[in-house]
Amino acid sequence: MAESTRNAKLPKAATPIELDAAPKATSLFVNGHFPKRRALVIGLSALAGFLLTVIWSAEFVDGVIGDNVANTLLGHDAKETPIAGITAGIAFALVSGIAGTFTACNIAAFGALAPLIGGTHSIRARIVQMLKPLGWMSAGMLVVSAAYGVLVALVGTSMPQFSTAPSAPGELSARTIQTMIIYGLIGLTMIYLGLAATGVVKDPLAGIAARRPNAPMVLMGALIGAFLIGRPFPLFRQMFRDAAESGNILYGAAAFMLQSIGNILIITVLFVVFGLVAGSRIQQWISAKPSRSAVIIAAAFIVAGVFLVLYWDVRVLARREIIPWYPMAPWA
């Protein structure tokens, strides 16, 4: 009788089905703890991305913030002063990258990294924990930036981005079409990654992440680097034309790499500081409910992805008077 009682208290062994049903991370962006209200997360994130396209003013971000930052750091009017030589071009590349910090891709990248901060007690360990994924992201970013810089130095004068011709109403310039294609593809990629984080679609990075766990961050970096391929930022086009006219592949690669480094420099510093200050609390909050990590990652990707697709593939058509209307705030 005692033996029967003792056996009755033994925990029930997990069946294979129960083990398979346990949450399983397939990549850095998909932890397997999917939110219960997936439709709500996706819907609100998409709405936020749409509303951002309504209020976003590229003229203010690029012209007021970007130009003033570049003018202050360079000590002269960045747009009106010609780039005199390779040294000046290198400085211009880094400064113009810093001036163009606030992009949708950066928001998505560092939003996806948010669940990784904290986790350890030592300040040094926390910094290392945050810098490691940033290092892999930078690797992907710099490879794409350098490759595009070499391409620009070789054939840039015949590329759409070299043109300075204004876009006419009812028409799309080759430069604008290039921007629409590149940003549209980046946006769709981010939307898919966001949907994968909620479990709506399969994780596209599961296979490679099983062999190369850092592959998702390399991809994220490649997307940031690819921003240069379609970037309409006036200061970037100025650097683009200088690298194209130089014909120097080493200068082209270095300038484009520094442009990308400058683009993430400020947010990287803010990310590390934020991680040191609030990392432990964020980790405790996420650990209490792991699906919160999936919500953060999904929201970051979907907001940025929807913004890119609607802003650069729909709102641009309205601004060129190709479609009749798109809602825009008066200042936008």
HUNORCOR-V263395 format. One record per residue. RES is the residue in three letters. SS is DSSP state (2 for helix, 1 for strand, 0 for the rest). PHI is phi as a letter, one per 40 degrees, with the letter a starting at -180 (* if undefined). D_FIRST is the distance of its C-alpha to the first C-alpha in Angstrom with 2 decimals. Layout:
RES/SS/PHI/D_FIRST  RES/SS/PHI/D_FIRST
//
This chain:
MET/0/*/0.00  ALA/2/c/3.81  GLU/2/c/5.34  SER/2/c/5.10  THR/2/c/6.35  ARG/2/c/8.69  ASN/2/c/9.98  ALA/2/c/10.67  LYS/0/c/12.94  LEU/0/c/14.95  PRO/0/c/18.42  LYS/0/c/19.60  ALA/0/c/22.04  ALA/0/c/25.60  THR/0/c/27.22  PRO/2/d/30.80  ILE/2/c/32.15  GLU/2/c/30.70  LEU/2/c/32.16  ASP/2/c/35.49  ALA/2/c/35.56  ALA/0/c/35.42  PRO/0/d/38.87  LYS/0/b/40.95  ALA/0/c/44.33  THR/0/b/46.94  SER/1/a/49.87  LEU/0/c/51.11  PHE/0/c/52.07  VAL/1/b/48.93  ASN/0/c/45.68  GLY/0/g/43.56  HIS/0/c/42.71  PHE/0/c/44.94  PRO/0/c/45.98  LYS/0/c/44.71  ARG/0/c/48.24  ARG/2/c/50.01  ALA/2/c/52.89  LEU/2/c/53.59  VAL/2/c/53.67  ILE/2/c/55.94  GLY/2/c/58.14  LEU/2/c/58.74  SER/2/c/59.39  ALA/2/c/61.87  LEU/2/c/63.54  ALA/2/c/63.92  GLY/2/c/65.48  PHE/2/c/67.87  LEU/2/c/68.88  LEU/2/c/69.57  THR/2/c/72.07  VAL/2/c/73.79  ILE/2/c/74.38  TRP/0/c/74.74  SER/0/b/78.28  ALA/2/c/78.99  GLU/2/c/82.43  PHE/2/c/81.00  VAL/2/c/78.30  ASP/2/c/80.65  GLY/2/c/83.98  VAL/2/c/83.30  ILE/2/c/80.24  GLY/2/c/80.69  ASP/2/c/84.45  ASN/2/c/84.47  VAL/2/c/81.77  ALA/2/c/83.64  ASN/2/c/87.02  THR/2/c/85.72  LEU/2/c/84.07  LEU/2/c/87.03  GLY/0/g/89.70  HIS/0/a/91.67  ASP/0/c/91.49  ALA/0/c/89.00  LYS/0/c/90.30  GLU/0/c/93.99  THR/0/c/94.09  PRO/0/c/94.17  ILE/0/c/91.69  ALA/0/b/93.99  GLY/2/g/92.59  ILE/2/c/89.24  THR/2/c/88.38  ALA/2/c/89.01  GLY/2/c/87.04  ILE/2/c/83.99  ALA/2/c/84.13  PHE/2/c/84.63  ALA/2/c/81.62  LEU/2/c/79.24  VAL/2/c/80.71  SER/2/c/80.74  GLY/2/c/77.09  ILE/2/c/76.26  ALA/2/c/78.41  GLY/0/b/76.41  THR/0/c/72.97  PHE/0/c/71.66  THR/0/b/70.64  ALA/2/c/67.85  CYS/2/c/66.58  ASN/2/c/66.16  ILE/2/d/64.27  ALA/2/c/61.83  ALA/2/c/61.48  PHE/2/c/60.74  GLY/2/c/58.63  ALA/2/c/56.41  LEU/2/c/56.27  ALA/2/d/55.24  PRO/2/c/51.44  LEU/2/c/52.07  ILE/0/c/53.58  GLY/0/g/51.84  GLY/0/g/48.46  THR/0/b/49.46  HIS/0/c/50.62  SER/0/c/53.65  ILE/2/c/56.89  ARG/2/c/57.88  ALA/2/c/54.58  ARG/2/c/54.96  ILE/2/c/58.49  VAL/2/c/57.48  GLN/2/c/54.63  MET/2/c/57.17  LEU/2/c/60.04  LYS/2/c/58.15  PRO/2/c/57.78  LEU/2/c/61.26  GLY/2/c/62.55  TRP/2/c/61.20  MET/2/c/62.60  SER/2/c/65.94  ALA/2/c/65.96  GLY/2/c/65.79  MET/2/c/68.34  LEU/2/c/70.83  VAL/2/c/70.77  VAL/2/c/71.69  SER/2/c/74.22  ALA/2/c/75.93  ALA/2/c/76.12  TYR/2/c/77.67  GLY/2/c/80.05  VAL/2/c/81.29  LEU/2/c/81.76  VAL/2/c/83.72  ALA/2/c/85.97  LEU/2/c/86.72  VAL/2/b/87.27  GLY/2/d/86.76  THR/2/c/90.27  SER/2/b/89.69  MET/0/c/86.26  PRO/2/d/85.85  GLN/2/c/84.77  PHE/2/c/88.15  SER/0/c/89.99  THR/0/b/91.13  ALA/0/c/92.44  PRO/0/c/91.22  SER/0/c/89.23  ALA/0/c/91.33  PRO/0/d/90.12  GLY/0/g/88.86  GLU/0/b/88.33  LEU/0/b/85.70  SER/0/c/86.97  ALA/2/c/85.51  ARG/2/c/84.17  THR/2/c/82.33  ILE/2/c/80.93  GLN/2/c/79.55  THR/2/c/77.86  MET/2/c/76.39  ILE/2/c/74.96  ILE/2/c/73.44  TYR/2/c/71.98  GLY/2/c/70.79  LEU/2/c/68.86  ILE/2/c/67.36  GLY/2/c/66.39  LEU/2/c/64.72  THR/2/c/62.79  MET/2/c/61.52  ILE/2/c/60.56  TYR/2/c/58.53  LEU/2/c/56.76  GLY/2/c/56.02  LEU/2/c/54.56  ALA/2/c/52.42  ALA/2/c/51.07  THR/2/c/49.83  GLY/0/g/48.30  VAL/0/c/50.85  VAL/0/b/52.23  LYS/0/c/51.00  ASP/0/c/51.64  PRO/0/c/54.90  LEU/0/b/54.32  ALA/2/d/50.82  GLY/2/c/52.10  ILE/2/c/54.50  ALA/2/c/52.30  ALA/2/c/49.59  ARG/2/c/52.21  ARG/0/b/54.36  PRO/0/d/52.36  ASN/0/c/55.61  ALA/2/d/57.33  PRO/2/d/56.83  MET/2/c/58.77  VAL/2/c/61.46  LEU/2/c/61.81  MET/2/c/62.07  GLY/2/c/64.80  ALA/2/c/66.59  LEU/2/c/66.69  ILE/2/c/68.24  GLY/2/c/70.75  ALA/2/c/71.57  PHE/2/d/72.68  LEU/2/c/75.91  ILE/2/c/76.65  GLY/2/b/77.21  ARG/0/c/77.79  PRO/0/c/80.69  PHE/0/d/80.86  PRO/2/d/84.65  LEU/2/c/84.27  PHE/2/c/82.13  ARG/2/c/84.79  GLN/2/c/87.35  MET/2/c/85.40  PHE/2/d/84.84  ARG/2/c/88.59  ASP/2/c/89.36  ALA/2/c/86.93  ALA/2/c/88.23  GLU/2/c/91.85  SER/2/c/91.18  GLY/0/g/89.99  ASN/0/c/88.17  ILE/2/c/84.68  LEU/2/c/83.53  TYR/2/c/84.72  GLY/2/c/83.12  ALA/2/c/79.72  ALA/2/c/79.87  ALA/2/c/81.06  PHE/2/c/78.39  MET/2/c/75.63  LEU/2/c/76.88  GLN/2/d/77.11  SER/2/c/73.39  ILE/2/c/72.51  GLY/2/c/74.54  ASN/2/c/72.83  ILE/2/b/69.36  LEU/2/c/70.49  ILE/2/c/70.36  ILE/2/c/67.08  THR/2/c/65.52  VAL/2/c/66.58  LEU/2/c/65.33  PHE/2/c/62.00  VAL/2/c/61.49  VAL/2/c/62.60  PHE/2/c/60.33  GLY/2/c/57.41  LEU/2/c/58.10  VAL/2/c/58.47  ALA/2/b/55.70  GLY/2/d/53.56  SER/2/c/50.53  ARG/2/c/50.42  ILE/2/c/50.78  GLN/2/c/47.96  GLN/2/c/45.65  TRP/2/c/46.71  ILE/2/c/46.09  SER/2/c/42.75  ALA/2/c/41.48  LYS/0/a/42.14  PRO/0/d/43.07  SER/2/c/44.70  ARG/2/c/47.48  SER/2/c/48.68  ALA/2/c/49.07  VAL/2/c/51.01  ILE/2/c/53.39  ILE/2/c/54.08  ALA/2/c/54.50  ALA/2/c/56.78  ALA/2/d/58.94  PHE/2/c/59.49  ILE/2/c/60.03  VAL/2/d/62.39  ALA/2/c/64.48  GLY/2/c/64.40  VAL/2/c/65.45  PHE/2/d/68.14  LEU/2/c/69.58  VAL/2/c/69.71  LEU/2/c/71.15  TYR/2/c/73.49  TRP/2/c/74.95  ASP/2/b/74.74  VAL/2/b/75.35  ARG/2/c/76.99  VAL/2/c/79.47  LEU/2/c/80.60  ALA/2/c/81.33  ARG/2/c/83.24  ARG/0/c/85.33  GLU/0/g/85.97  ILE/0/c/84.44  ILE/0/b/81.97  PRO/0/c/83.17  TRP/0/a/80.75  TYR/0/a/77.76  PRO/0/c/76.73  MET/0/a/77.92  ALA/0/c/78.30  PRO/0/d/81.97  TRP/0/c/81.73  ALA/0/c/80.12
//
